[in-house]
């Protein structure tokens, strides 16, 4: 615990180092005043929030809007300050524009905060631009009875009392308009508290489809106490799947639905939600087309090895900042499978950008989505049977693509 706290303080000091050096000469109280400000901006609020959460506190709508949301905006600003200070300071060191290093650093911080203010407004508008998007998933060996099947995928809803009711009503409306055969909710239903399920139920609890509504946990559902979240979710006509498979039928053709746990889950105890992929696929009959719901796309390679055809994931939000025309997202800096469609052998992964946001309503180039995945049989002789367990490294490299 002390090691974690120590590392947190070291990182915080590194973030504040350049801004403090730049601002100390012009701020009353100098470096000591700035050090106190740094403590009041991040570690003290984090400590208080953790203590309140540990005491069973549940933040309501106005606390989340007027306290938590500004807190997260402030943290983003803090992360950007060293970038502005370093850029402006370098300009000063090089003697450009007649500025000193200190003046350049301060001007750089002011400039990057101005850019952030513009981006925040733009990102807020993008975060409200909910769309329904159709993704066609083609498989050469898709059984005829599944051809044309429509799956609505909702993910990363992060519902809480602060979530706009109009936005949630639009999610439900677009879902119904898509006329889904099946609805998949791939995790992060709530915004870190189990009581948030009450809001989810109010606006999305009556969603229905002929082949059912299927739900798997995400990391934020685990943080909210998955045991309690699951108990509340199971009060609705929505089926929760964790490390298990169910076989259903469409047009006389069987389809296996596999639900995984999430890597954030505890593998032991009442809050169990960790992924156990062998258990998850144990109930899948040989030769049955398989759909896996896995919040975290990091589980996809393991699902490919176990013969899964189509995996629907979320989790990444595409970093809430993406350049889709370049197939780039902020999440891709950290994750191998970050956005859009991937294929390996005969297996396909779709990483959904998220139906809502987390932290602050900020999305650029990655608008929220109600995903409509349509299964289609691919013509031609090319086999798309799932890759075998014993694939070579060359096969793994050549079979992967992103759209």
N, C-alpha and C positions, 0 to 999 in steps of 0.2 A: 504493500500500500504506500509506504513512504517512498519507495522507488518510483512509483507512478506519479505521485505528487511532485517529487523532485524533478522528474523529466518534464512534467507539464510546466513547471515554473521556469525551467531552463529554456524551453521552446518559447514561452511567453516573453522572457527577457530578450531572446534573439530577435523576436518580431519587433519589439519596442526599441531596440538599440539605436538604429539609424534615426527614427523619428525623434527620440530623446536628444540625440546629439544635435539634430537640426533645430529643434524647438527650444532647447534649454536657454540659449542666449536671449530669447525674446519673450519668454513666458515668465511671469512673476513667480518667484520661488524656484525657478530653474529645474534642474534634474530631479530634485526631491519632490517637487509638486507633480511632475510628470510621472514619477514612480508611483505616487499615491493614486493618481488618476488611473494608471494601468491596473492597479489592484482593484479599484472600485468598478472598473469597466468589465473585467472578466472573472478573476478568481473568486472575489467576494460574492457576486451574484450566483456563480456556479455552486459555490458551497451552500448558500442559503437555499437554492432550489433543490439541491440534493437532500438537505435536512428536511425541507417541507414535504418532499415526495416520500421520504422514509417515514414520515409521520402520518401517511395516508391522505395527504392533501390532494384535492382534485380541483385544478384550475378551471374556472368557468370562461365563458365567452369573452368578457371584457378584459379579464386579466391576460388572456392569450393575445388579444388584439392590441391592448394598450401597454403591456409590459413585456411579454415574451417576444412579440414581433419586433418592436424597436430594439430589444436586446440582440436579436439575431442580425438585424441590419447593422447594428453597431459593431458586431464581431466581424462582419464582412469588411466594413470600413477599416478596422484595425489590421486585417490581413493585407489590405491594399496599400496602407501607408508606407511600408518599407519599399515597395516597388516604386512608388512615386518619389520617395526620398533618394533611392539609389539612382534612378534615372536622372532626376534633376541635379543631384550632386555630381554625377559624372559629367553632365553638361558644364557645370561650374568648374570642375577640375580641368576640363579641356579648354576653358576660357571662351566658350561660345556665348554669344549674346551679351557679353560683358558682365556676366553674373559670377559671384563667388560661389564656392561649394555650398556654403550655408544657405545663401539666397536661392541657389538652384534647387537645393533639396526641399526647401519650404515651398517654392513655386511648383515643384513636381508633385508634392503632396496635395496642394490645392487643386492642381490640374486633374489628378487622378480621382479626387473626390467629386469634382464637377462631372467627370465622365461617368462615375458610378451613379450619380444622381440621375443623369439622363438614362442610363441603362436600367436603373431601378424602375423608372416610369414605363419604359418600353417593355421590360420584363414582366411588370405587373399586367400590362395589357395582353401580352402573349399568354400569360398564365390563365387568363379568362377566355382564351380563344379555343374552347373545347370543340373538337371535331370528331366525326366518325370516319375512320379510314379502313379501307378494304385491303387485305393482304391475301393473295392467292397462294396456297400451299399445294404444289403439284407433286404427285408421286406416281411413278409408272405402275407400281403394283397396288395402287389404291383399289380396294374392293368396290365394285359397281354400286353397292348399296350405300356407300359413304360419299359417292361423287355428288358434289354440290352442297354438302353439309356445311352449315353456317355456325360458327362459334364466335360469340362475343366475348372478348377478353377485357376485363376490368382489372386494374392493378394499381398499387400505390395510391390508394384513395386518401389515406391519412385523414380520415374523417374525425372531426371533433366539434364541440359546440360553436367554435368560431367559423366553421366551414359555411360558406354561403348556401342557404337553402335553395336559392334559384339555381345555383350551379349543380347541386345534387339532383334537383328535379330535372335539369337538362340531361344529366348522365342517365337517369332512368328513362327519359323520353327517347334519347338516341338509341339506347339499348333496345327498347321495344320496337322502334321503327326499323331496326336491322332485322327483325323477324328471325331471331336465332333459334337453331335447333338445340343449342346447349350454351350455357353461360359459364365461363371460367373466371373466378376471382383469385388472382395469383398473388395474394399476400399484401401485407401492410394495409389492412382494412382501417386500422385506427391510428391515432396520432399519439401513441405512447401511454394511453390510459385505458384500462378495461372498460370503464364506464362510457367511453366514446362509442362503444357498440350500440348504445341507446340511440345515438344520432344516426348511425348507419342503418339501424333497423327502421327508424322513422321514415327514411327516404328511399332506401334500397332493399328493405327487408321483404318486400312483396314481389320482387323480380321473379319471373318464372320463365321456363322454357320446356318444350316437350321432353327433352332428354335430361332435364334437371339443371340446377345451379350447384356448382362444385367449388369448394373453397380450400385453399392451403395457406399455412401461416407464412408470414414474412418476419424479418428481424424486428420490426417495430411492434408487431403483435407479441413477440417473445418478450421484448422489453416491458410491455404493458402487463406482463404476467399471462403467458399463453394459457395456463390452466383456467383462469377466469375468463379470458377472451373466448376460448373455445366453448366454455359452458354457456356464455351468452349467445354466441353464434348458433349453437345447436338448438336454441329456442325458436329459430326461424326455419322455414322450409328450404334450407340450403344445407347441402351435405358437406361436412368437413372430412377431408382425406389427409391423413398423415402417415406416411410410410405404408401405404396399402394401395391395392388396386381393386377396381370394380369393373365388371364386364356388363355392358348394356347392348341394346340392339337398335339398329335403324334400318328399315326396309329389309328386315330379315338377316342383316349382316351384323356380326359382332364387332364391338369397339371396346378396347380396354382403356380405362382412365386411371392413370397412376398419379397419386398425390405424394409429394415428398415433404420432409421436414425442412427446416432452415438451418444453415450452419451456425446461426446465433443461438440455437436451442441447446438446452441442457440435455445430455444423453441419459441422465439419471433423474430420478425423483418425479414429483407430481407435475413439474413444468416441462416434461419431456417433449421435445419438438425437434431434436437434432435429426439430420437426414440419415436414414439407413436404407441405402438403395437396393440392397439385396432383398430386404423385407418388402420394399415398395413394389418390386416387380414380381415377387414370388407368386402372386395370384394371376399372372398373365398367361393364358393358354398359348401354346405354340401356334405360330402362324396368324395370330390376331393383330390387326392394325392397332398401334398403341399411341395414345396421346398422354403426355406427361405434363403435369402442372408443377413447376418448380420456381419459386420466387427468385432465387439467386441463380443467374445463368452459369455460375461456376460449377453447378451440378451437371451441366449438359454433357461434358465428355464422359462422365460415368454412366449417364443414361444411354449415350450412343453405344457404349460397350455392352450394354444390357439389352440392345435390340429395339430401343424406342424409336419410333418413326418421327413424331412431331413433339417438340417441347415448347411450351409457352412460358416465358419468364418476364420479370420486370426488374425491380430493385435499383437499376442504375439511374433512372430518370433521364438517361442520356446526359447526365451531368447538369441538367436543366440549362445547358448551354451547348448548342450544336450547330454545325454547318453541314446539313444533310447532303447538299450537292457535292461535298468533298468527302462524304462518308466519314466525317470526323465529329467527335463529341468530347467534351471535357472528361466524361467518364472513361473514354478510350485511353486516356493518358495513364490510367491506373488498372484497367481491366482488359483482358483479352477479348471477351465477348461483351460489348458495351451497348450496341445499338443495331436495330434492324434485323435483317435475315442472314443466317449463316447456314452452310450446308457442309456436311462431312459424310461421304459415302451416300447412303440413302436416307440419312437423318437430317432433319431441318430444325433449327432453333429460331424463334422469333423473340427478340428482346423489345418489349413494349416501352414507350417513353414515359408511361405513367398517366393515370387519369386525373391526378391532382398534383400538388406540390408538397414539399416538406420544408419546414423552417419559415421561409418567406415566399410570398407569391411572386416568384421570379423565374421566368423561362424565356430564353432567347433561342430561336431556331428549333425549339423542341416543344411545340404546343401540346397541351394535354389531349389525350386520345381515348375514344371508345374504339377499340380494335375489333374489326370484323374479319375473322380468318375463314376463308372459303376453301374447302378441300376440293381438289380437282384431280382427275386421272390424267396423267401425262401420256400423250401418244408417243410412239416410237419404240425402238427395241432396247434402249438403254435401261439397264436394271437399276432400280433405286432401292434394292433391299438393304436394310441396315448393315453397316460394316460389321465384320466379325470382331470378336474380342481380341484376336491376334493380328491387329493391323500393324503394318510397319510404319516407321517414322516418316518415310517418304510418302506413303499413302495419306497419313494424317496431314501432311503439309500441302499436298496437291489437291486434297479434297475440300479444303476450307475456303470459303469466300464470304464476302460481306457485300450487301446491296444497300 
